[in-house]
Structure formats: structure tokens, C-alpha cells
Amino acid sequence: MQSGAARTLRRVWGRSLQLLHADVALIASDAVWSLPLALYRLSGRRVARFSQLYRAGVLRQQFERSRIPGMTALTERAYLKWHAQEELTGAGAVVDLGSWLGSTTASLAMGLAANPRRSTRTSMIHAYDQFRWEGWMDIHSPPTRLGPYKPGDSFRPEFELVVKRWRERIAVHEGDLLQETWRNGPIELLIVDAMKSWELASHIVRELYPALLPTSGHLMHQDFSHCFTPWIPLISYRLIDFLVPARDIPRSESLVFRVASAVPPRASRFELGRSSFDDFEIEQAFRHWLDVTPAEKHSGLRAARVLLSHYDGDIDQAESLRQSFTNRGLLNEFHINTLHAVMDR
């Protein structure tokens, strides 16, 4: 008869093998894009320009992971490198809101350094963060090289270590984003991982969205289908005439938007506080995104809808939505557990 320790070890080993096989399978599915990518390169970037070519870079990001910590998915990192290398023209700035330990900034810089266009040789990445450690970060980060950190500690040196190879292409903005204004011209690519509240969301839209280049500009929302940020799909729906979905990043909560037309500066019709969204618009917004996004994003969007009611203090509606989604099998295990942790404590 096996001991309890032996059974536990066997379960852990079995689970580890399952995860390893899953990782290998996922990376293999990305690797199939290597041949089309080679054809694209050999053709002088004229043929085989498929929207998924960036996934050939996932394997490199796997190798880089030990030097570049962070919560970003490998597909996100591969896409950011690809966009900076293949899509940027130098017509505007690259802005990274919420750089944290530097995985997004490093991925962008890696691609920018390989961009063949002369017009991008002086392009800079503007990286924004408070660089102040918070307790929740402990469980989301791998061992840091200069840590451990206590809440309130500056982890700016950790960021500097991660981006050291490309530091001359990065302008760092350290401080409270709510106190920042944008005065550096048009923006060609905006990465948003800082919309952690209604207030921040409104500030970012008003200060930076009007600078996005129409037709050629892009916006990447890293928390688009994150359950804790329900304001992002709502605000994105209200601005859909200006920002249209362009690319889903698989195995992540990210959605990339193309700037269809210029976002008007500080237009009064874009009051973006919670009170500006009535029940009808909320339901329309979430229904729209469930219709146009891949199924992989749906559990997160539904959980976000539940938490919107919870944040509003409408406990009955939040519980009703949770029970409905759960009973119909519309929430995955992660989001069921997350809602339990938030709503039942």
C-alpha cells in the first residue's frame, strides 16, 4: 500500500506531466507558423503575411522568460515583439501603461530593435509605472533577482535590470498615472495594463486616446476580458466607432484594437464614469463582446458582468447572475473560484 506522501508525490508528478504536455502541445501549435514566417522574410515581407505569424516567436519568448519575469502570456509577448518589429513605422510614439517588471516593455524593445525601417531608428517606448511593490504581487511574480520586496518598496531597479539590453530606447515615467498628461505627439501603439479603476480608465481615455493615430494606430487592452475590470468592455463598446477590434491574442485576456478614426479630445459625449452607463447599454455591451470575441474570452467577460453588479452593491443581481452562469456551465473553474473568493468572504 502506498504511503500518503507517495500518493501525493505521484499526483503532483502526474499533474506536472500534464502541464508539460500541454505546454509542449501549445508551443508546437505556435511553431507551425515558422515556415510561413520564413517565406514571409524571404519574400522581402511581401507574401504570406498571415495575421498569426507572430506566434512563431512564442518559442523565443519561452527561452527569454527566465530573464524577463512578468504576468504576461507568451503569446502577448510574441505579439508585442512582432508589432514593434513589423508594424511600427515611426509615425508616432509607443506607450506602455503599466510596465510592472518590464515584460511588455522588453518585448516591445526587442521588436523595435529589429525593425528594419529607418524611420523607427529614433523611436522611443514610453514606459509608465509607479514601481511600488504591493502585497498581491508576491504570488504573481517568479523569484525576483533583487528582491524580495515589501509593500511600498521601489522595484524600479528590477525593471531596469530586465530592460537593460534596450535601455536607450526607453523613456521611463515613474509616478501616479492620474497625475500624468500626454504632451509627446501622436501615438502609434498604446499598450494598456493600467485601467485598474473607473477613475484611471477615464483619465487614460481623455489624456491618451485622442493622440492615437487614425487608421494606422493600435491599442492593446491587456485586461479586456479580465473579471476585475468590467469598465474596459463597457468603455470599449461606447468608443466602438473609433476603435474596432483587430486581433485576439489567444491564451490571454488581451484584445487589440485598430484606430478607425480619431478619438475627439475631451468630447462631452464621452463621460465615462460608472453613472453614465445605464442597464440597457451595459447589457448591450456585454452581449456585443460575447458575440464578436472567441469563446476563450467569454468566461472572463461573464465574470466581469457579475462583479460589476457586485461592485455596484447590487448583491441580489450579482448572485443571480453568478448562479445562472454557473448552472448553465458558462463559467470556468478559475472564474467560479474567483467569484467565490470575492463575493463570499
Secondary structure, DSSP 8 states (H G I E B T S, - for coil): ---HHHHHHHHHHHHHHHHHHHHHHHHHHHHTTHHHHHHHHHTTS-S---TTGGGGGHHHHHHHTTTS-SS--HHHHHHHHHIIIII--SSSEEEEE--TTSHHHHHHHHHHHH---GGGTT--EEEEE--B--GGGGGGS---SS----TT-B-HHHHHHHTGGGGGGEEEEES-GGG----S--EEEEEE----SHHHHHHHHHHHGGGB-TTT-EEEETTTT-TT-THHHHHHHHTTTTEEEEEE-TTSS-EEEEE-S---TT-GGG--SGGG--HHHHHHHHHHHHHHS-GGGHHHHHHHHHHHHHHHT-HHHHHHHHHHHHHTT-S-HHHHHHHHHHH--
